Amino acid sequence: TLQSLIVAFVLAMAFRGFVLEGFVIPTGSMAPTLMGAHVRFDSPVTGFEYPFDAGPLAELGNRLEASRSIELYDPMVSVNYPAFAAPVGALRANTRMGDRVLVLKTLYTFFNPDRFDVVVFKNPTDPVGDTQNYIKRLVGLPNERILLVDGDVFAGPAGAELPERAPITEKLAGMSVRRKPEHVQRAVWQPVYDSDFVPIDVQQFEQRTRRDWPGPPWRAPGWRAEDRVYRWESANPTEITWDGAIRAINDWTAYNILRGGMTHYPVSDLRIAAAVVADQPDALATTLTLHARRHLFTFSLADGAATIRMAHDEDEAQVREVTAPVDPPAPGEAIELEFWHVDQALSIWINGRRIVELTYDWSPTERIENAFNGRTVEQYARDPQAQMPTPPQVTWSFRGSPVEMRRLSLDRDLYYRPGRLSTNDQFRANGPYIEGLAAATDPSAPLRLGPDHFFMLGDNSPASRDGRMWGRPHQLVAIQLEDETPFVVHRRLLLGKAWAVYFPAPLPMQPGGRAFVPDLGRLRFIR
């Protein structure tokens, strides 16, 4: 028996050390893909469930009595004013631990990491401290230049380093946007609005908030909207329009609701989706228009064809269009429509299948000039935070048939925001502080990666201490690896690919009770 136990122990330790190991997510830098200690909350206004970071609750709990309430938001109602309040003590009692993930430790021994993998690695700035193991999304590969523009990742060959006085456009030559694979993109969409979640009792909501219910952000004059269904009763032309005054389309994240003072960036990488039922499918024509980046992007379904069109606001010669045939559904049959504009690619999806796609391969210079109201790249480089991108405008029109829509939703993509380096994010023991713009956000100096360097970012970009902010590596790392390059992760620091959430934060038997019931419904592979 003793021999068997010893052999089993040795095998288990060898398996854990070289094949598969479990890690705990300590913070919310990868939220909502992966969550650290958090509170999962059901809004009493709409029933919308969302997690938020429990870290600030500790400070609030020290300053406020347990019975004192703090104001919270319901993202489906408004992010400009709180919709309800909850006692600090009750929220702290319902704090749940971070996700437990399994990491494939042998994968990168035989295969190179792929862009947009979720990776566990030794923290180059603190490899022996409390934060020695980090988990982030890999966005930059060896021998590349990396630049973050308007939330997207641009990359190109490292090439020879140009003189500091070289034109910025020359430094950005050869760089292009990097698109996420479909399975990753579907995993990282973040909800802005979902028509399934409306106030359960409008009168009670208005009494509690002392505000009139403004209605959903989709303005639909003449439509009948009830029981979470939008219905147009005639074949005459009609349209619904997104009202940005009710809900701005930006990188606001429910996970950060207890973190005040954040600036939010407009986001134009969107997915608009709905289940559509037409009384006369052969006669129905529908067009969704997205006005963003000085262009009009048009998605159309009509006469048995799916069409995507891209036209410049002022230059009529800049028009591109692609079309693909599509079979109309049977009368009364619901089709799941999705219109994507993400990573400089437009696509129409029907029932989960991509029907047609149009891509535009702007350089970082073109992206800056189009997304920031015509600012030049030189103006942008002086301070990427000085001016926000142009907010998007969305309109969806119908004609030819009465139509009904269910599960009408709008989601946004991850948005990797710019920033400035802070001494709070760097360790003084690692060497002199680095000042200036955050890594990979300065067009005049894109981040250059060496042959063994990787660049890592968190999905929760507004509240992630990631490769943009790290600064210099720890002296132990610099000495052992003979590499003092800041902001990067050396190949030898990679531990493995995060594979699956094997033990999501458990549930309590009753509110405020001890959480120990496995939340099996949240077991998932990590994308």
C-alpha positions in Angstrom: 0.0 0.0 0.0 2.8 2.4 0.9 4.5 1.7 -2.5 1.3 2.3 -4.3 0.8 5.6 -2.5 4.3 6.7 -3.3 4.0 5.8 -7.0 0.6 7.6 -7.2 2.0 10.7 -5.5 5.1 10.8 -7.8 2.9 10.4 -10.9 0.5 13.1 -9.7 3.3 15.5 -9.0 4.9 14.8 -12.3 1.6 15.2 -14.1 1.0 18.5 -12.2 4.5 19.8 -12.9 4.7 18.9 -16.6 1.3 18.2 -18.1 -1.7 19.8 -16.4 -2.0 22.1 -13.4 -4.8 24.1 -11.8 -4.5 27.8 -11.2 -6.8 30.3 -9.4 -7.7 33.6 -11.0 -6.8 36.3 -8.4 -8.0 39.5 -10.1 -10.5 40.7 -12.6 -8.1 41.8 -15.3 -9.5 39.1 -17.7 -13.2 39.7 -16.8 -15.7 38.8 -18.0 -13.8 35.9 -19.8 -12.3 34.9 -16.4 -13.2 36.3 -13.0 -11.3 36.9 -9.8 -13.0 37.4 -6.5 -16.4 38.8 -7.5 -20.1 39.2 -6.6 -22.6 37.7 -9.1 -25.7 39.9 -8.9 -29.2 39.6 -10.2 -30.7 43.0 -10.9 -34.1 43.4 -9.2 -35.1 45.8 -11.9 -34.8 43.6 -15.0 -33.4 40.3 -13.8 -30.2 40.8 -15.7 -27.4 38.9 -14.1 -23.8 40.2 -14.1 -20.6 39.8 -12.0 -18.7 42.7 -10.6 -15.3 43.1 -9.0 -15.4 42.4 -5.2 -12.0 44.1 -4.6 -13.4 47.6 -3.9 -15.9 46.1 -1.5 -13.2 45.5 1.1 -12.4 49.2 1.2 -16.1 50.2 1.3 -16.6 47.7 4.1 -13.9 49.3 6.2 -15.5 52.8 5.7 -19.2 52.0 5.9 -21.4 50.0 8.2 -22.6 46.7 6.9 -26.2 48.0 6.9 -25.3 51.0 4.7 -26.3 50.7 1.1 -24.3 51.5 -2.0 -25.8 52.4 -5.4 -25.5 49.9 -8.3 -26.3 50.0 -12.0 -28.3 47.9 -14.2 -26.6 47.9 -17.6 -29.8 47.1 -19.4 -31.4 50.3 -18.0 -28.7 52.9 -17.8 -25.1 53.3 -17.0 -25.5 57.0 -16.3 -27.6 56.7 -13.1 -28.0 53.9 -10.5 -31.1 51.7 -10.7 -31.1 50.3 -7.2 -29.1 50.0 -4.0 -27.8 47.1 -1.9 -26.3 46.8 1.6 -22.5 46.5 1.8 -22.7 43.7 4.3 -24.9 41.6 2.0 -22.7 42.1 -1.0 -19.6 41.2 1.0 -21.3 38.1 2.3 -22.0 37.0 -1.3 -18.5 37.5 -2.5 -17.4 34.5 -4.6 -13.8 33.3 -5.1 -12.1 33.4 -8.5 -12.4 30.8 -11.3 -10.2 27.8 -11.1 -8.6 27.0 -14.5 -6.6 24.1 -15.9 -3.4 25.0 -17.8 -1.9 22.8 -20.5 1.8 23.0 -19.6 3.3 20.9 -22.3 1.6 22.5 -25.3 4.1 25.3 -25.8 7.0 22.8 -25.6 5.9 21.4 -29.0 3.9 24.2 -30.5 4.3 27.9 -30.7 1.6 30.0 -29.0 -1.1 31.5 -31.2 -2.2 35.1 -31.1 -5.3 35.6 -28.9 -4.5 32.5 -26.8 -5.2 32.9 -23.0 -1.8 32.2 -21.5 -0.5 31.7 -17.9 3.1 32.9 -17.3 5.5 34.0 -14.7 5.1 37.7 -14.0 8.2 39.3 -15.4 8.0 42.3 -12.9 7.4 40.1 -9.8 8.3 36.5 -10.5 8.7 35.5 -6.8 6.0 37.6 -5.0 2.3 37.3 -4.4 1.5 38.0 -8.1 4.1 35.7 -9.5 1.6 33.9 -11.8 -0.3 36.0 -14.3 -3.0 35.1 -16.9 -3.5 37.3 -19.9 -4.4 37.2 -23.6 -1.5 37.0 -26.0 -1.7 39.7 -28.7 1.9 40.2 -29.9 4.2 37.5 -31.3 8.0 37.4 -31.6 9.7 39.7 -34.2 6.8 42.0 -34.6 5.9 45.7 -34.2 2.7 46.1 -32.2 0.4 49.1 -32.0 -3.0 49.5 -30.4 -5.3 51.9 -32.3 -9.0 52.5 -31.6 -9.1 49.4 -29.5 -7.7 47.0 -32.2 -4.3 45.3 -32.5 -2.1 46.2 -35.5 1.1 44.3 -36.2 3.8 44.1 -38.7 7.4 42.7 -39.2 9.9 44.2 -36.8 12.3 45.1 -39.6 15.1 47.6 -39.0 14.7 50.2 -36.4 14.2 53.7 -38.0 15.7 56.9 -36.7 13.7 58.8 -34.1 13.1 61.7 -36.6 11.7 59.4 -39.3 8.1 60.3 -40.3 5.5 58.4 -38.3 3.8 57.1 -41.4 7.1 55.5 -42.4 7.4 53.8 -38.9 3.9 52.4 -39.3 4.4 51.1 -42.9 3.7 47.4 -43.3 1.4 47.1 -40.2 -2.1 45.8 -40.5 -5.0 44.8 -38.2 -5.0 41.3 -36.6 -8.4 39.6 -36.6 -9.6 37.2 -33.9 -10.7 33.7 -35.0 -14.5 33.2 -34.9 -14.5 31.0 -31.7 -12.5 33.7 -29.9 -14.6 36.5 -31.2 -17.9 34.8 -30.1 -16.4 34.3 -26.6 -15.4 37.9 -26.1 -18.5 39.8 -27.2 -19.7 42.0 -24.3 -23.4 42.9 -24.0 -24.5 46.5 -24.4 -28.2 45.9 -24.6 -30.5 42.9 -24.8 -34.3 43.3 -25.3 -35.0 40.2 -23.1 -34.2 42.5 -20.1 -36.6 45.3 -19.5 -38.0 46.7 -16.2 -40.3 44.2 -14.6 -42.3 46.9 -13.0 -41.9 50.3 -14.6 -43.9 52.2 -12.0 -41.8 50.7 -9.2 -38.6 51.5 -11.0 -39.7 55.2 -11.5 -40.6 55.5 -7.8 -37.3 54.0 -6.7 -35.1 56.1 -9.0 -37.3 59.2 -9.1 -36.8 59.3 -12.9 -39.1 58.6 -15.8 -38.3 55.3 -17.6 -36.7 56.5 -20.8 -37.5 53.3 -22.7 -35.1 51.0 -24.4 -32.3 52.6 -26.4 -33.8 51.3 -29.7 -36.2 54.0 -30.8 -39.0 52.3 -32.7 -41.9 54.8 -33.5 -45.0 52.9 -34.7 -43.7 49.5 -33.6 -45.7 47.5 -31.0 -43.3 46.5 -28.3 -44.6 44.1 -25.6 -43.5 40.9 -24.0 -39.9 41.6 -25.2 -41.1 41.4 -28.8 -40.9 44.2 -31.4 -43.7 44.0 -34.0 -44.3 46.0 -37.2 -47.8 45.4 -38.5 -47.6 46.6 -42.1 -45.5 46.3 -45.3 -44.7 50.0 -45.3 -41.1 51.1 -44.8 -40.0 51.6 -41.2 -36.9 51.8 -39.1 -35.6 51.6 -35.6 -32.7 53.7 -34.4 -30.2 53.4 -31.6 -30.4 56.4 -29.2 -26.9 57.0 -27.8 -28.3 59.5 -25.2 -30.0 56.6 -23.4 -27.1 54.1 -23.8 -23.8 55.2 -25.3 -22.0 52.5 -27.2 -18.6 52.5 -25.4 -16.3 50.3 -23.3 -18.2 50.6 -20.1 -17.9 47.3 -18.3 -20.4 46.1 -15.6 -17.5 44.3 -13.9 -16.0 47.7 -12.9 -19.2 49.3 -11.5 -17.5 50.0 -8.1 -14.5 51.7 -9.8 -15.4 55.4 -10.3 -13.7 58.1 -12.3 -13.2 56.1 -15.5 -13.3 57.6 -19.0 -15.1 55.5 -21.5 -14.2 55.2 -25.2 -16.8 54.9 -28.0 -16.6 51.5 -29.6 -17.5 50.9 -33.3 -16.7 47.1 -33.4 -20.2 45.8 -32.9 -22.6 42.9 -33.3 -26.3 43.6 -33.8 -28.4 40.4 -33.7 -32.1 39.4 -33.5 -34.4 36.5 -34.3 -36.6 37.8 -37.2 -39.9 36.4 -38.4 -41.5 37.9 -41.5 -45.1 37.2 -42.6 -44.0 37.4 -46.3 -40.3 36.4 -46.4 -40.0 36.7 -50.2 -41.1 40.4 -50.0 -39.1 41.4 -47.0 -36.2 43.7 -47.5 -34.1 44.7 -44.5 -31.0 47.0 -44.2 -28.8 47.8 -41.2 -26.6 50.9 -41.5 -23.7 51.6 -39.3 -22.2 55.1 -39.5 -18.6 55.1 -38.1 -15.1 56.1 -39.0 -16.3 58.6 -41.7 -17.9 55.7 -43.6 -21.4 54.3 -44.0 -21.4 50.5 -43.6 -24.6 48.9 -45.0 -25.8 45.3 -44.5 -28.8 44.3 -46.6 -31.0 41.3 -47.2 -33.4 41.7 -50.2 -34.4 39.8 -53.4 -32.6 36.6 -52.4 -29.3 38.3 -51.9 -27.1 39.4 -48.9 -25.1 42.5 -49.6 -22.5 44.5 -47.7 -21.6 47.9 -48.9 -18.9 50.3 -47.6 -18.9 54.0 -48.8 -16.9 57.0 -47.7 -18.9 60.0 -46.4 -17.3 62.5 -48.8 -15.5 60.6 -51.5 -18.1 58.9 -53.8 -15.3 57.0 -55.6 -14.5 55.0 -52.4 -17.3 52.5 -52.6 -16.9 48.7 -52.1 -19.6 46.1 -52.3 -20.0 42.3 -52.1 -23.1 40.1 -52.6 -23.9 36.5 -52.0 -27.1 34.5 -52.7 -29.4 33.5 -49.8 -32.5 31.4 -49.6 -35.5 33.1 -48.0 -37.1 31.3 -45.0 -40.5 29.8 -45.0 -43.4 32.0 -43.9 -43.5 32.2 -40.1 -40.0 30.7 -39.7 -37.6 32.6 -37.4 -34.1 33.2 -38.7 -31.2 34.3 -36.4 -29.6 37.4 -38.0 -26.3 38.8 -37.0 -24.5 41.8 -38.4 -20.8 42.0 -37.5 -18.4 44.9 -37.8 -15.2 43.9 -36.0 -11.4 44.0 -36.7 -12.0 45.9 -40.0 -14.3 43.2 -41.3 -18.0 43.2 -42.0 -20.1 40.1 -42.2 -23.7 38.8 -42.3 -24.6 35.7 -40.4 -27.8 33.6 -40.7 -28.5 30.9 -38.2 -24.8 30.9 -37.1 -23.4 30.6 -40.6 -21.5 33.4 -42.3 -23.1 34.3 -45.6 -21.0 37.1 -46.9 -17.9 39.1 -45.7 -16.1 42.3 -46.7 -12.8 43.2 -45.2 -10.9 46.5 -45.4 -7.2 46.6 -44.6 -6.5 50.1 -43.4 -3.1 50.9 -42.0 -2.8 52.4 -38.6 -2.5 55.8 -40.2 -5.7 55.4 -42.1 -7.5 54.0 -39.0 -6.4 57.1 -37.0 -7.5 59.6 -39.7 -10.9 58.0 -40.1 -11.7 57.1 -36.5 -10.7 60.3 -34.9 -12.6 63.0 -36.9 -9.9 63.5 -39.4 -7.0 64.1 -37.0 -3.6 63.4 -38.5 -1.4 60.7 -37.1 1.0 63.4 -35.9 -1.7 65.1 -33.9 -2.9 61.8 -32.5 0.6 60.8 -31.5 1.0 63.9 -29.2 -1.7 62.5 -26.9 -3.8 59.4 -27.9 -6.2 60.2 -25.0 -6.9 63.8 -25.9 -9.8 63.1 -28.2 -12.2 60.2 -28.4 -13.1 58.2 -31.5 -16.3 59.3 -33.3 -19.3 57.5 -31.7 -21.1 55.1 -34.0 -24.7 55.5 -35.2 -26.9 52.5 -35.9 -30.2 52.3 -37.8 -32.2 49.1 -38.9 -34.9 49.5 -41.6 -37.5 47.1 -42.9 -40.0 47.1 -45.8 -42.2 44.8 -47.8 -43.7 42.7 -45.0 -45.0 42.8 -41.5 -42.1 41.7 -39.3 -41.4 40.6 -35.7 -38.1 40.6 -33.8 -37.1 38.8 -30.6 -33.9 38.8 -28.6 -32.8 42.0 -30.2 -29.3 42.7 -28.9 -26.2 44.8 -29.4 -22.8 43.7 -28.3 -19.3 45.3 -28.5 -15.9 43.9 -29.0 -12.9 44.1 -26.6 -11.4 47.6 -26.7 -7.7 47.9 -25.9 -7.4 51.5 -24.7 -4.5 53.8 -24.7 -3.0 55.2 -21.5 0.0 56.7 -19.8 2.6 55.0 -17.7 2.2 55.4 -14.0 4.6 54.9 -11.1 1.8 53.0 -9.3 2.1 50.2 -11.9 5.9 49.8 -11.8 8.1 48.4 -9.1 10.8 50.9 -7.9 13.1 47.9 -7.1 13.2 46.9 -10.8 15.0 50.1 -11.8 14.2 53.7 -12.8 10.6 54.4 -13.6 9.7 54.6 -17.3 7.5 57.6 -18.3 5.4 58.5 -21.3 2.7 56.7 -23.2 1.7 53.2 -22.4 3.5 50.5 -24.4 2.2 49.8 -27.9 0.0 52.9 -27.8 2.4 55.5 -29.2 2.3 55.6 -33.1 5.7 57.3 -33.1 7.3 54.3 -31.3 5.4 51.0 -31.9 6.4 48.3 -29.5 9.1 46.1 -31.0 9.3 42.4 -29.9 12.4 40.3 -30.1 12.7 36.7 -31.2 11.6 35.4 -27.8 9.2 38.1 -26.8 5.4 38.1 -26.4 3.0 40.9 -25.6 0.1 40.3 -23.2 -3.1 42.2 -22.5 -6.1 41.8 -20.2 -9.7 41.5 -21.6 -10.8 44.0 -18.9 -8.7 46.8 -20.5 -10.0 49.7 -18.4 -8.8 47.9 -15.2 -6.0 45.6 -16.2 -2.4 45.9 -15.1 -0.9 44.3 -18.2 1.9 44.6 -20.7 1.0 48.2 -21.5 1.9 49.4 -18.0 4.5 46.9 -16.5 7.7 48.8 -17.0 11.0 47.1 -16.4 11.4 43.4 -15.5 12.5 42.1 -12.1 16.3 41.9 -11.7 16.1 38.1 -11.2 14.4 37.9 -14.7 16.9 40.3 -16.3 19.9 38.3 -14.9 18.6 34.8 -15.5 17.3 35.5 -19.0 20.0 38.1 -19.8 17.2 40.3 -21.1 16.1 43.7 -19.7 13.4 44.5 -22.3 10.4 46.1 -20.6 6.7 45.4 -21.2 7.2 41.9 -22.7 7.1 38.3 -21.6 10.0 36.1 -22.5 9.4 32.7 -24.0 11.0 31.0 -21.0 8.4 32.6 -18.6 5.4 30.9 -20.4 3.8 28.2 -18.2 1.1 27.1 -20.6 -2.2 27.7 -22.3 -5.3 28.2 -20.1 -7.6 25.3 -21.3 -10.8 25.1 -19.2 -12.5 26.5 -16.2 -12.8 23.2 -14.2 -14.2 24.7 -11.0 -16.2 28.0 -11.4 -16.9 30.0 -8.3 -19.2 27.9 -6.2 -22.8 28.8 -5.1 -24.1 29.1 -1.5 -27.0 27.0 -0.3 -28.8 30.2 0.7 -28.1 33.9 0.3 -25.2 35.0 2.5 -24.3 31.4 3.3 -21.1 29.6 2.8 -20.4 28.9 -0.9 -19.5 25.3 -1.6 -22.0 24.0 -4.2 -20.2 23.6 -7.5 -21.6 25.9 -10.2 -21.5 23.2 -12.9 -23.4 25.3 -15.4 -20.3 27.5 -15.8 -17.8 24.8 -16.6 -16.4 25.9 -19.9 -13.4 25.8 -22.3 -11.4 29.0 -22.4 -11.4 30.9 -25.7 
